[in-house]
Amino acid sequence: MKIQKNVLLDFIIRWTLALVFIYAAAGKILKPDGFVHDIDNYRLLPYLIVSVMAVNLPWIELCCGFLLIFGKWLRGATLILIVLNIVFIFAISSALVRGLDINCGCFSLLESGSRVGLVRIVEDIVLLGMSLWVFVRAGVPEAKLSLNAAGN
């Protein structure tokens, strides 16, 4: 029974994480000019780097999301998501400390845009925890089977 609960929990966490990042990527891919503006508002990087990030980041998120859905390269995909979430937490925290009232650029499909704030930091911490869960569980032999079997 415990194994079945773990399989279900692994599946729910992996798929939730995947769907969140696929959804986040979709808006950024559909509106790249808005995403460039959102990243540039953080005032952390030169515009050339911002442009490169705005073009590539959504596709990285999308690929990681699909890898999680298909149960392939789980440790690699979640390692990328772990790094991304740490960067997102740092960027949002930096904006808050500097008093910037800007859109976070998290989910560009939202017309009103989501503002930087503590809620966004908590969301990213939760996503970081979920990414860490999948990363760790993908390295455990019995969990590997449940993580991969749930997607196939």
C-alpha positions as CSV (number, residue, x, y, z in Angstrom):
1,M,0.0,0.0,0.0
2,K,2.8,2.4,0.9
3,I,4.4,1.8,-2.6
4,Q,1.1,2.7,-4.3
5,K,0.9,5.9,-2.3
6,N,4.4,6.8,-3.2
7,V,3.7,6.1,-6.9
8,L,0.6,8.3,-6.8
9,L,2.4,11.1,-5.0
10,D,5.4,10.9,-7.4
11,F,3.0,11.0,-10.3
12,I,1.0,14.0,-9.0
13,I,4.1,16.0,-8.1
14,R,5.9,15.3,-11.4
15,W,2.8,16.1,-13.5
16,T,1.9,19.2,-11.6
17,L,5.4,20.5,-12.0
18,A,5.4,19.7,-15.7
19,L,2.1,21.4,-16.4
20,V,3.0,24.5,-14.5
21,F,6.2,24.9,-16.5
22,I,4.5,24.1,-19.8
23,Y,1.8,26.7,-19.1
24,A,4.4,29.3,-18.0
25,A,6.4,28.6,-21.2
26,A,3.4,28.9,-23.5
27,G,2.6,32.5,-22.6
28,K,6.3,33.5,-23.0
29,I,6.5,31.8,-26.4
30,L,3.3,33.4,-27.6
31,K,4.3,36.9,-26.4
32,P,8.1,37.1,-26.5
33,D,8.2,40.9,-26.7
34,G,6.3,41.2,-23.5
35,F,8.6,38.7,-21.8
36,V,11.7,40.6,-22.9
37,H,10.1,43.7,-21.3
38,D,9.3,41.8,-18.1
39,I,12.9,40.5,-17.7
40,D,14.4,43.9,-18.6
41,N,12.3,45.5,-15.8
42,Y,14.4,43.6,-13.2
43,R,17.4,45.7,-14.2
44,L,19.8,42.9,-13.5
45,L,21.3,42.1,-16.9
46,P,22.4,43.9,-20.1
47,Y,19.7,44.1,-22.8
48,L,21.5,41.7,-25.1
49,I,21.5,39.0,-22.5
50,V,17.9,39.7,-21.6
51,S,17.0,39.2,-25.3
52,V,18.8,35.9,-25.5
53,M,17.2,34.7,-22.2
54,A,13.7,35.8,-23.3
55,V,14.0,33.7,-26.5
56,N,15.6,30.6,-24.9
57,L,14.1,30.4,-21.4
58,P,10.5,29.5,-22.4
59,W,11.8,26.7,-24.7
60,I,13.9,25.3,-21.8
61,E,10.9,25.4,-19.5
62,L,8.7,23.7,-22.2
63,C,11.3,21.0,-22.8
64,C,11.7,20.3,-19.1
65,G,7.9,20.1,-18.7
66,F,7.6,17.6,-21.5
67,L,10.5,15.5,-20.3
68,L,8.7,15.3,-16.9
69,I,5.5,14.2,-18.6
70,F,7.2,11.5,-20.6
71,G,9.3,10.4,-17.7
72,K,12.6,10.9,-19.5
73,W,15.9,12.4,-18.2
74,L,14.1,13.3,-15.0
75,R,17.2,14.2,-13.0
76,G,18.5,16.4,-15.8
77,A,15.2,18.1,-16.3
78,T,14.6,18.7,-12.6
79,L,18.1,19.9,-12.1
80,I,17.5,22.6,-14.7
81,L,14.2,23.5,-13.0
82,I,16.0,23.6,-9.6
83,V,18.5,26.1,-11.0
84,L,15.7,28.2,-12.7
85,N,13.7,28.4,-9.5
86,I,16.7,29.5,-7.5
87,V,17.3,32.2,-10.1
88,F,13.6,33.2,-10.0
89,I,13.6,33.5,-6.2
90,F,16.8,35.6,-6.3
91,A,15.4,37.9,-9.1
92,I,12.1,38.5,-7.4
93,S,13.7,39.0,-4.0
94,S,16.1,41.5,-5.6
95,A,13.2,43.4,-7.1
96,L,11.4,43.5,-3.8
97,V,14.4,44.7,-1.9
98,R,14.9,47.5,-4.5
99,G,11.3,48.5,-4.3
100,L,10.5,47.7,-7.9
101,D,6.8,47.3,-8.6
102,I,6.9,45.2,-11.8
103,N,5.4,42.2,-13.4
104,C,7.3,39.1,-12.5
105,G,7.1,37.6,-16.0
106,C,6.1,34.3,-14.5
107,F,2.9,33.6,-16.5
108,S,2.8,35.8,-19.5
109,L,-0.6,34.5,-20.6
110,L,-2.2,36.5,-17.8
111,E,-3.3,39.9,-19.2
112,S,-2.9,41.8,-16.0
113,G,0.4,40.2,-15.3
114,S,1.5,38.9,-11.9
115,R,3.4,41.4,-9.8
116,V,6.6,40.5,-7.9
117,G,5.8,39.9,-4.2
118,L,6.1,37.4,-1.4
119,V,3.4,35.2,-3.0
120,R,5.6,34.7,-6.0
121,I,8.5,33.9,-3.8
122,V,6.5,31.3,-1.9
123,E,5.2,29.8,-5.2
124,D,8.8,29.5,-6.5
125,I,9.9,27.9,-3.2
126,V,7.0,25.3,-3.5
127,L,8.1,24.7,-7.2
128,L,11.7,24.3,-6.0
129,G,10.6,21.8,-3.3
130,M,8.6,19.8,-5.9
131,S,11.7,19.9,-8.3
132,L,13.9,18.7,-5.5
133,W,11.4,15.9,-4.7
134,V,11.4,14.6,-8.2
135,F,15.2,15.0,-8.5
136,V,15.8,13.0,-5.3
137,R,13.2,10.4,-6.0
138,A,14.5,9.8,-9.6
139,G,17.8,8.8,-8.0
140,V,16.2,6.1,-5.7
141,P,16.0,2.7,-7.4
142,E,12.4,1.8,-6.3
143,A,11.2,5.4,-6.9
144,K,12.8,5.4,-10.4
145,L,10.4,2.7,-11.4
146,S,7.4,4.6,-10.0
147,L,8.4,7.9,-11.6
148,N,9.0,6.3,-15.0
149,A,6.1,3.9,-14.9
150,A,3.6,6.7,-14.1
151,G,4.4,8.5,-17.3
152,N,4.5,5.5,-19.7
